Each structure stands twice: as structure tokens, then as C-alpha cells.
Amino acid sequence: MTVDILTVDKETCNRDGICVHSCPSGLIEMKDGGYPVPVPEADEVCIRCGHCVAVCPTGSIQHRVVKLGKCLPVVKDLKISAEQCEQFLKGRRSIRAFKKKPVPHNDLAKLIETASFAPTGHNSQSVEYLVICNRNELHKLAGLTVDWMRAVIINMPALAAELFLERTVRRWEKGIDVILREAPAVIIAHASKDNGIAPTDCVIALTYLELAASSMGMGCCWAGYFRSATANYPPLAQALQLPEGNQCFGAMMAGYPEFHYDRIPTRKPARVMWRL
């Protein structure tokens, strides 16, 4: 049966109803033991998440946008154990000392491709990226961030003291890049400033990217000073030359770690309120 948004193969569909229960928007229904069909408003409301295609055990659903043939199978042999996952996540380090070694373009592209699979609100997939690897440009952007810090020291001394900005500026003036850490690459996640869910989407995407980098022998660090300056210092925002109407919602330094970490530092116990 061919419909506008879905095609269901009656020869292979076992009518188990999994797709009906998996659709986050309730856009698929089955009546009287029949085959799955979309509700009338499906084409308009569907967020193109691909759940229906991904969950069907017999591969019987074709989606007009999320093509079955382009969906990679999940390789069960690659599933990591709970212990491996725990060490991977707990062993993650923020890298602030990088080797003077450029990151190949293909590896950066692979990181971003992986990050593009991060969840986004309403499956908007609205996160865009700017990758800067030019050392001179990165130094200029770091310098503009320091200019913002100097303005904060003058105009908001209490905030400057809280963030230790005077000390940071002094270190910069001694030739120490405390802004972008001489990272060989900086990856900026940006989106429309009018998109209310974009800030969260960008942070989640960069978190995916950071973890993926670790699996590829690379390390990352959030560029917090830089990110704050992009939102509060017009000269820096202008220097980024983002598309009209877009704003930086996160930035990540990336490169190869100069040092290897052999231990997992302790953390405060998690503060949890249970309501059972």
C-alpha cells in the first residue's frame, strides 16, 4: 500500500504493531488487524525521526524522507559493555595541552558527521558548524576574547573577579594562550538565534563530538571564555562571519593530547532526590 509519507510492504509486514507504539507523535495506526497506516495529518506532523523505519524487525516500512536503504544496520557485535561505557565516560578528560600536530580534515569531518546524530528538539537537526584550523585566525579570535575580558574588568568588576579575568589577561599578555590553548582546531556549533531550542541542541551535539573525539585518539575542551565573548562582544561575533541571523551556542577545541591520563579523578557524590 503506497501512501504519501509511508510505504508498507504487505508481503513482509507481520502486523506486530511495533511501529504504531514507537512513533513519538502517534501518527501510525492499525485497525481491525489490518496493516499499519498513517493518520490523515501524518505528512504534516511527522518530524522525520525515522523511528518507524529503525524499529521494524522485518524492514517493511519505507519512509519518503528516511529511506530504508540508507539506514545503516546496528551491528550488535560492536555494542560496548556497561563496564566499558562507564570507564569511557568517567575517563574522559578536558584536554588543554595539545600536540603541535594538525588534525586531518577527514577526521574532523567524521567527528561532525557523528555529532549530527545527536538528538535535537523536534528532530529539527538545525545545528550548523564552523571549523577553524588556521593558527593566525584562531590567535586573532583569542585576542578578541581577551579584549572582551578587559571590558568586563572595567565595566563589571564583580563578575571579572568571580571569573579571575585579571589573572587570565595577565597570562595572555605573557604569551600564554589561555583562551583556545593553541588547539589545532576549534569547532563552533551555531544556529538561528531565534530558535529557542538551538542552544541545547548545540551543546548536546558538541558533547557527542567530544566523546567521539576521544574514541579517535583526540581530545577536546569546551571554549567557555570564547563562547561567552561571542555572545557579549560584537567585534568577536562579527569576526566569526556566521550566516546572517545565526549565533554561536558552543565551541570546542580539538586536537591530539600532549599527555596521557592514567587515572580517573574523584568527583563529589551525586546529589539525588528520590521519589519512589
C-alpha positions as CSV (number, residue, x, y, z in Angstrom):
1,M,0.0,0.0,0.0
2,T,1.5,3.3,-1.1
3,V,0.7,6.4,0.9
4,D,2.1,9.9,0.9
5,I,4.5,9.5,3.8
6,L,4.9,5.7,4.2
7,T,5.0,2.6,2.1
8,V,4.2,-0.7,3.9
9,D,5.3,-4.0,2.3
10,K,2.4,-6.3,3.0
11,E,4.5,-9.3,1.9
12,T,6.9,-8.9,4.8
13,C,4.9,-6.9,7.4
14,N,3.9,-9.2,10.3
15,R,1.5,-6.6,11.8
16,D,3.1,-6.7,15.2
17,G,2.2,-3.0,15.8
18,I,5.7,-2.1,17.0
19,C,5.8,0.9,14.6
20,V,2.5,2.1,16.0
21,H,3.8,2.1,19.5
22,S,7.2,3.6,18.6
23,C,6.0,6.6,16.7
24,P,6.6,9.5,19.1
25,S,3.8,11.6,17.6
26,G,1.2,8.7,17.3
27,L,1.0,9.1,13.5
28,I,0.6,5.4,12.7
29,E,-2.5,3.3,13.4
30,M,-3.7,-0.2,12.8
31,K,-7.4,-1.1,12.6
32,D,-9.2,-4.4,12.9
33,G,-6.0,-6.5,12.4
34,G,-5.0,-4.6,9.3
35,Y,-1.7,-3.2,8.2
36,P,-0.1,0.0,9.6
37,V,-1.4,3.2,8.0
38,P,-0.6,6.8,8.7
39,V,-3.2,9.0,10.2
40,P,-4.5,11.8,7.9
41,E,-2.3,14.5,9.4
42,A,0.9,12.3,9.3
43,D,2.6,14.1,6.5
44,E,2.1,17.5,8.2
45,V,3.0,16.5,11.7
46,C,5.8,13.8,11.1
47,I,9.2,15.0,12.4
48,R,11.1,12.6,10.2
49,C,12.8,10.9,13.1
50,G,12.9,7.5,11.4
51,H,11.7,5.5,14.4
52,C,9.2,3.6,12.3
53,V,11.9,2.5,9.8
54,A,14.5,1.8,12.5
55,V,12.3,-0.3,14.8
56,C,10.6,-2.6,12.2
57,P,12.2,-6.0,12.6
58,T,11.3,-7.1,9.1
59,G,12.3,-3.9,7.3
60,S,8.8,-3.5,5.9
61,I,8.4,0.3,6.2
62,Q,9.6,2.7,3.7
63,H,9.5,6.4,4.6
64,R,9.5,9.0,2.0
65,V,12.3,11.0,3.6
66,V,14.1,8.5,5.8
67,K,14.9,5.9,3.2
68,L,15.2,2.3,4.4
69,G,18.1,1.6,2.1
70,K,20.2,4.4,3.5
71,C,19.7,3.4,7.2
72,L,22.7,1.6,8.4
73,P,22.1,-1.6,10.4
74,V,23.0,-1.7,14.1
75,V,26.0,-4.1,14.4
76,K,25.3,-6.0,17.7
77,D,28.9,-7.2,17.9
78,L,30.0,-3.6,18.4
79,K,27.9,-3.0,21.4
80,I,30.1,-2.0,24.4
81,S,29.6,-3.4,27.9
82,A,28.4,-1.5,30.8
83,E,31.9,-1.6,32.3
84,Q,33.5,-0.3,29.1
85,C,30.9,2.5,28.9
86,E,31.5,3.5,32.5
87,Q,35.3,3.8,32.1
88,F,34.9,5.6,28.8
89,L,32.7,8.3,30.2
90,K,34.4,8.6,33.6
91,G,37.9,8.6,32.0
92,R,37.1,11.5,29.7
93,R,39.4,14.4,30.3
94,S,39.2,18.1,29.2
95,I,42.3,18.5,27.2
96,R,44.2,21.8,27.4
97,A,47.6,20.8,26.2
98,F,47.7,19.7,22.5
99,K,50.5,18.4,20.3
100,K,51.6,20.7,17.5
101,K,50.0,18.3,15.0
102,P,47.2,19.3,12.7
103,V,44.0,17.2,12.7
104,P,43.3,15.7,9.2
105,H,40.2,17.2,7.5
106,N,38.6,13.8,7.1
107,D,38.8,13.2,10.9
108,L,37.2,16.5,11.7
109,A,34.5,15.7,9.1
110,K,34.0,12.3,10.7
111,L,33.5,13.9,14.2
112,I,30.9,16.3,12.8
113,E,29.1,13.5,10.9
114,T,28.9,11.6,14.2
115,A,27.7,14.7,16.1
116,S,24.9,15.2,13.5
117,F,23.3,12.1,15.0
118,A,22.8,13.8,18.4
119,P,19.2,14.3,19.4
120,T,17.7,17.7,18.6
121,G,14.4,19.2,19.8
122,H,11.6,18.1,17.5
123,N,14.2,16.5,15.3
124,S,15.0,19.9,13.9
125,Q,18.6,19.0,13.0
126,S,19.3,22.7,12.9
127,V,22.8,22.7,14.3
128,E,25.5,24.1,11.9
129,Y,29.2,24.1,12.3
130,L,32.2,26.3,11.6
131,V,35.6,24.6,11.8
132,I,38.7,26.9,12.1
133,C,42.1,25.4,11.7
134,N,44.1,28.5,10.7
135,R,46.5,29.4,13.5
136,N,46.6,33.1,12.7
137,E,42.8,33.3,12.7
138,L,42.5,31.4,16.0
139,H,45.0,33.7,17.6
140,K,43.1,36.7,16.4
141,L,39.8,35.3,17.8
142,A,41.5,34.5,21.1
143,G,42.8,38.1,21.2
144,L,39.3,39.5,20.7
145,T,38.1,37.3,23.6
146,V,40.8,38.9,25.8
147,D,39.6,42.3,24.6
148,W,36.1,41.4,25.9
149,M,37.7,40.3,29.2
150,R,39.3,43.7,29.5
151,A,36.0,45.4,29.0
152,V,34.4,43.2,31.7
153,I,37.2,44.1,34.1
154,I,36.4,47.8,33.7
155,N,32.6,47.6,33.5
156,M,31.7,44.6,35.6
157,P,34.5,44.2,38.2
158,A,32.5,41.9,40.4
159,L,31.9,39.4,37.6
160,A,35.6,39.8,36.5
161,A,36.7,38.9,40.0
162,E,34.4,35.9,40.1
163,L,35.9,34.6,36.8
164,F,39.5,35.5,37.7
165,L,39.7,37.6,34.5
166,E,42.5,39.8,35.5
167,R,44.7,36.8,36.1
168,T,43.7,35.3,32.8
169,V,44.5,38.5,30.9
170,R,47.9,38.7,32.6
171,R,48.7,35.2,31.5
172,W,47.7,36.1,27.9
173,E,49.9,39.1,28.0
174,K,52.8,36.8,29.0
175,G,52.2,34.9,25.7
176,I,50.2,32.0,27.2
177,D,47.1,31.1,25.1
178,V,44.6,30.6,27.9
179,I,41.6,31.1,25.6
180,L,42.0,28.5,22.9
181,R,45.1,26.7,24.3
182,E,46.8,26.7,20.9
183,A,44.5,23.9,19.8
184,P,45.0,23.0,16.1
185,A,41.2,23.2,15.5
186,V,38.2,24.9,17.0
187,I,34.7,23.6,16.2
188,I,31.9,26.1,16.6
189,A,28.2,25.0,16.8
190,H,25.8,27.7,15.7
191,A,22.2,28.1,14.7
192,S,19.5,30.6,14.3
193,K,19.4,32.9,17.3
194,D,15.6,32.9,17.1
195,N,15.5,29.1,17.6
196,G,14.6,28.6,21.2
197,I,15.9,25.0,21.4
198,A,19.1,25.7,19.4
199,P,21.3,26.4,22.5
200,T,20.5,23.0,24.0
201,D,20.8,21.2,20.6
202,C,24.3,22.7,20.0
203,V,25.5,21.7,23.4
204,I,24.3,18.1,23.0
205,A,25.8,17.9,19.5
206,L,29.2,19.1,20.8
207,T,29.0,16.6,23.7
208,Y,28.6,13.8,21.2
209,L,31.5,15.3,19.2
210,E,33.8,15.4,22.3
211,L,33.1,11.8,23.2
212,A,33.7,10.7,19.6
213,A,37.0,12.5,19.5
214,S,38.2,10.5,22.5
215,S,37.5,7.3,20.6
216,M,39.6,8.5,17.7
217,G,42.7,9.3,19.9
218,M,41.9,13.0,20.1
219,G,40.9,15.3,22.9
220,C,38.7,18.3,23.3
221,C,37.9,21.1,25.7
222,W,34.9,23.5,25.9
223,A,36.0,27.0,25.0
224,G,33.9,28.7,27.6
225,Y,35.5,32.1,27.7
226,F,35.4,32.2,23.9
227,R,31.7,31.2,23.8
228,S,30.7,33.9,26.4
229,A,32.6,36.5,24.4
230,T,30.8,35.6,21.2
231,A,27.5,36.4,22.8
232,N,28.6,39.6,24.5
233,Y,31.3,41.2,22.4
234,P,30.1,42.3,18.9
235,P,33.6,42.6,17.4
236,L,34.2,38.9,18.0
237,A,30.7,37.9,16.8
238,Q,31.4,39.8,13.6
239,A,34.8,38.3,13.1
240,L,33.2,34.8,13.0
241,Q,31.2,35.7,9.9
242,L,28.4,33.3,10.7
243,P,25.4,33.2,8.4
244,E,23.0,36.1,8.9
245,G,20.8,35.6,12.0
246,N,22.9,32.8,13.4
247,Q,24.7,32.7,16.8
248,C,27.4,30.7,18.3
249,F,26.0,28.4,21.0
250,G,29.1,26.4,21.8
251,A,32.7,26.0,20.8
252,M,35.1,23.1,21.2
253,M,38.9,23.0,21.0
254,A,40.1,19.8,19.4
255,G,43.5,18.1,18.8
256,Y,45.8,15.4,19.9
257,P,46.5,15.3,23.6
258,E,50.1,16.1,24.6
259,F,49.8,14.0,27.7
260,H,48.2,10.6,28.6
261,Y,46.0,10.3,31.7
262,D,46.2,7.0,33.7
263,R,43.7,7.7,36.5
264,I,40.1,8.8,37.0
265,P,39.9,11.7,39.5
266,T,37.2,11.6,42.1
267,R,34.1,13.6,41.9
268,K,31.6,14.8,44.5
269,P,28.8,12.3,45.2
270,A,25.8,12.8,43.1
271,R,23.1,14.9,44.8
272,V,19.8,13.0,44.1
273,M,16.3,13.3,45.3
274,W,14.4,10.0,45.0
275,R,10.6,9.8,44.8
276,L,9.6,6.2,44.6
